[in-house]
Amino acid sequence: MRFLYQQLEQQLTEQIESGQLALGSRLPSVRQLCSEQGLSKSTVLTAYARLEAAGLISARAKSGYFVCYQPQSGIPEVTDVAPMTPAYVSVDSVLLDIMEQSAAFDICPAAGDAPSNENLRRCLARAVRRQRSGQQHYYDEPAGLSGLRQQLVRRCGESGSQLNADQLVVTGGCQHSLMLALMAVTRPGDTVAVESPGFYGVLQLIESLGLKAVEIPASTSTGISPDALEMALQHWQISALVTMPGFATPTGACMPDEHKQRLVALLAERDIAIIEDDIYGDLTFGLQRPRSLHSFAQAQGYDGVLLCSSVSKSLSRDLRIGWIAPGRYLQQIKKLKLVTQLASSQSSQYGLQMFMEEGGYDRHIRQRRQQLAEQCQQLQQLIQSSFDVPVQMSQPRGGMALWLELPDDLNTMELYNRARQEGISITPGSLFTSQQRYQNCMRLSFSQPWNKRRIEALEQLAGLVAERK
Ligand SMILES: Cc1ncc(COP(=O)(O)O)c(C=O)c1O
């Protein structure tokens, strides 16, 4: 049973997303809605506040509420469900170049202004000061600090996943979690189903572990196509699926709950492992983060989901703290953690534990969601005003990435090389596939504030695009 404000929120969201309530149009006044629908003032105000936090409407002083969201600007949805053939993978070495410039999520790494969290720094310093003398001579237990694991399972609860601290292992980041998950459920030569476009880090792991990938088409708004996945399952022997249901990179797609249920049913029926990458799940533009696919599997009694995440996107890339809730693969994962990392740093874990215990993470994430929603909107507006070629872009409702489709004859790998000479960084579309695809696409991030230098970098990029045409 949903609350009245949720029903109203849903009704207005559908009208905005379908274009029935167009960008710029005024919403009914609070009083009007109360009398028309027999609702209380606080119900309407709560629904409006949630729509505002989700970046769909904005309040203007003394004028009321207005729609500030434009529905999909026409990136074609998945219609072609023909399965692709499993193949070995080779990821372009340009990725190393991007990482060496620290530029995967910043169009202009030299622009500065990245917000820091003083509270977190204090907790980390306190953790080092409180360390027992001589503690640095001992490894932490392989699963990680139990106090931190307790905080992490509390966070997993927000996505509907019911876990206790013994069911979770701390890792060296989400990439490490994904590696452990793939190592636990595959053998060299196996085939793994991945989203397309999908995360290059997973393609790199597939390449390094001697696996094959079968790319399943994914929509820019709802993620992996269940029809295409079902067809691939009928054609090929697949050992695992890697998916990002909550604000995927590079598109920001968010999988509807019905698709999650269907995916779980499809894979549970065949007893195939699901590796869920939930690294962006906390970064919703709204107030409520999406439910994890893992929680739907729990509801269906399936324990073949390995839930992977980290604080790298939500809080700090530098802490190198991630986790994995590996279901029935717990013992293998603990062993693999021991083999690949021995243990995690105790002081960093303890610092993060205190930050979470003291409510620092909850406060931080509330602010970060709002910041990202604003920065996403700014980026979309900047693209509309500065690019003079037709650009189609995804419409994320969370995460930190925007997927752009440029005219067919524009090659974004060439654009990358040209932009790099000017200190501008983009992520070319071809990195998100192992096939010859997305060569006219790119990922731009709105992770950092749009200060003067970043705006100039974006305008310069638009100039380079215009030159290429
Ligand atoms: C979808 C996704 N998963 C995993 C990772 C790796 O995260 P971490 O820094 O925690 O290893 C990234 C980083 O870009 C990512 O985008």
The ligand as an SDF file (V2000), in Angstrom:
LIG
                    3D

 16 16  0  0  0  0  0  0  0  0999 V2000
   30.1770    0.9570  -12.8800 C   0  0  0  0  0  0  0  0  0  0  0  0
   31.4610    0.9640  -12.1130 C   0  0  0  0  0  0  0  0  0  0  0  0
   31.7680   -0.0870  -11.3470 N   0  0  0  0  0  0  0  0  0  0  0  0
   32.9250   -0.1340  -10.6640 C   0  0  0  0  0  0  0  0  0  0  0  0
   33.8300    0.9010  -10.7140 C   0  0  0  0  0  0  0  0  0  0  0  0
   35.1120    0.7940   -9.9330 C   0  0  0  0  0  0  0  0  0  0  0  0
   34.9250    1.3610   -8.6580 O   0  0  0  0  0  0  0  0  0  0  0  0
   36.0400    1.4200   -7.5220 P   0  0  0  0  0  0  0  0  0  0  0  0
   36.7380    2.7270   -7.6710 O   0  0  0  0  0  0  0  0  0  0  0  0
   35.2800    1.3290   -6.2480 O   0  0  0  0  0  0  0  0  0  0  0  0
   36.9420    0.2600   -7.7050 O   0  0  0  0  0  0  0  0  0  0  0  0
   33.5460    2.0310  -11.4910 C   0  0  0  0  0  0  0  0  0  0  0  0
   34.5120    3.1220  -11.6160 C   0  0  0  0  0  0  0  0  0  0  0  0
   34.5200    3.8780  -12.5500 O   0  0  0  0  0  0  0  0  0  0  0  0
   32.3190    2.0590  -12.2150 C   0  0  0  0  0  0  0  0  0  0  0  0
   31.9890    3.1050  -12.9720 O   0  0  0  0  0  0  0  0  0  0  0  0
  1  2  1  0
  2  3  1  0
  2 15  2  0
  3  4  2  0
  4  5  1  0
  5  6  1  0
  5 12  2  0
  6  7  1  0
  7  8  1  0
  8  9  2  0
  8 10  1  0
  8 11  1  0
 12 13  1  0
 12 15  1  0
 13 14  2  0
 15 16  1  0
M  END
$$$$
